[in-house]
Amino acid sequence: MFQEKPEQDGVETGLWEEEILFAPEAEEESKIENPAQDSAPQTNNLKDDFCNWNILVVDDEEDVHTVTRMLFEGVTFAGKPVEIIDAYSGREAQNILNGEKEIALIFLDVVMETNQAGLELVVYLRNELHNNLTRVILRTGQPGEAPESRVILEYEIEDYKLKTELTAQKMITSLIGGLRSYANLRGLGVENRKRLQAESDLRRAYQLLDNVFEQTVESLTSLLEIRDSYTAGHARNVGILAEKIGAKLGLDESRCRVLRLSGYLHDIGKNRIPLELLSKVERLTNAEWEMIREHPATGYEVLRAIDYPWPLAEIVYQHHERLDGNGYPRGKSGNEILLEAQILGVADVMEAIMLARPYREALGKDNAFLELESLKDSSFNAGIVDACTSVFAEGFKFNEK
């Protein structure tokens, strides 16, 4: 197929002017050039260990391999040499593609061990190996087996060439075009991996900060418990119950977590109230009661400077507000009250009635349920009360430490 021509005028006319694979060039193409020498594609993102461009030649004719290897000898692109890898069947090419080498470009015959072997390799490359990076140039001497109009639409390839139209210069052009396309796609892939890694690092950093924030909340809760040992555990109980109620209502995980944290912090404003007042057994005076009623506002002042995705400070501010407007400290009502604050209010009342306080013994679960039922649709949202009841019906218990 690729026999050398006889010498003419004392000059050997060999493989470089073959009429089949390398037909005589037009005058403007007569000089075979390597445009890659001065070409500078966007290859800055290629890895430092990316040493050469691996070109896989898949064809069952030995002469095709010989001529292709001779033609590309010494060719470089973006400062990196071309390395030829040979395969003589679609099956052999599959084994090579399964290996570790990174193939930049495939010159692929269509008809080999079967009439569709080349096309089957394209499908394998894209669908089985999920390789959308390697560029593919189909070369065929039997176009009837794979019409260009169908192949170019149905298969993800870089180009389709008849062997009878492949001159030396066109082979070089196809090579450089394929490598440039591969380099740009590879660079985009590297950039995408860098972006994904940066996003992953950022998520880890946010998670770390979030963990630190939760540890800080835990520490503040412990500090409150140390100061007021009689109600130690109250904030934790309220936070955990609020989280359970939120889950029962179908709130997502992040909102449920906010309920738990806001429960831990809901009484942080009481840190400003004298301890003897918090533990007082006798009935509170009006002035003392007014001081107690200020703790949601104080909690808001403590928490409002925290830059958090959820309105923790406002939830704490509203946890004693009631649907009918008879709550405190601002007398909000209905939909003016955040759902999280409404849930927190139910959990707070449930815990306060069930467990002991300085001024009385524990009243138990049944009394707490009766109180909440009596306040349905007036002070409390009925759905939230029902959700609270369901949580306890499923076995939830407070820590009565």
C-alpha positions, 0 to 999 in steps of 0.5 A: 500500500505504501511502496516507495516510488522510484528515484527521479532525477537522482533524488529519492522520492520516498514515503513523504510523497506517497499518493495515498496517505500523503498525496503530493501537496499543492504549491503552498503546502509543499513544505511540511512544517511543524506549526507546533514549534511556535504554537503556545496553547493554554497549557499552563495548567498541564502538570509538571510531570506531563512529559509528552503527548501520547498518540495512539495509532489504531490500525490493522495495517503495519504500513499505516503505523510505519508512515505515521511514526516517520511523519511525526518523528521529532514533532513537538507541541508546546515544548513537549514531544509526541510519543506514538503508541501502536495498536492493531485492533480495537481490542488491543486499543481497549487494553491500552486505554485501560492502562495508566498512560494518558492518551491525548489523541487517537488516530483510529481506523474504522474497519479492523477485526470487524467492520465497526471496530473503530466506532465500537472503540469510540463508544467504549472510550466515552461510555465505558471509560467515561473519557471525554478528554482524549481526542479521536480522529477517525481515518478510513479507507472504506467510507461506505462502512461508516458514512461521515454524515452519520458518524460525525453526528452520532459519535463524539470524535474530533474529526473524520478523514478519508485516508485518500485525502490525508496528505502529510501536511494535513496529517500534521494539521490534524495532529496539532488541532487535536493536541490543541483541543486536548490541551485546552480541555485538559487545562479546563479539567485541571482548573475545574479540579482546582476549583472543586478542591478550593470549594472542598477546602472552603467547606471544611473551613466553614465546618471547622468554624461551625464546630468551633461555634457549637463548642462555644455554645456548649461552653456558654451553656455549661457556664450558665449551669455552673452559675445556676445549678438548680436549673442545670440541664434546663437549656440542654433539655429545651434545645434537644426537645426543640430539635426533636419537635422540628424534626417531627414537623419536617424541618431540614437538618440545618433548621433542627440544629439551629433549634437545638443551639437556640435552645441552649442559648435561650436563657443566656440573658438570665446571666444579668439577673441576680442569682438570688432572684433566679433561685428565689422560693417566695413569690416575685414582686412586680419589679422582680418579675419585670427584671425576669421578663427582660432576659430575652432582650438581654439575650438578643443584645448578647447574640446579635453581633454573631454573624450566623446564617440563621437568626439565633438572636431573634429566635432567643428574643422571641421565645416568650412571645405568644400567638395571641400577643400576650407574650413578652417582651415586645408583644408580637403575635401570629406570623410575626413570631418566627416558627423556630421561636414558637417551637422553642416556646413550647419546648421551654414551657414543657420542660418548665412544667414537667421538672422541678423549679426552686419555687415548686416540685416537678409537676410531671408530663401529664400536667404539662400536656394539659397546660399545653392543650389548654393553650392551643391556638391561643398561646401556642400553635396547635401543630407544634403542640401536637408534634411535641406530644408525639415526640414524648409518645415515641419515648423521648425523656428529659435528662432530669439530672 
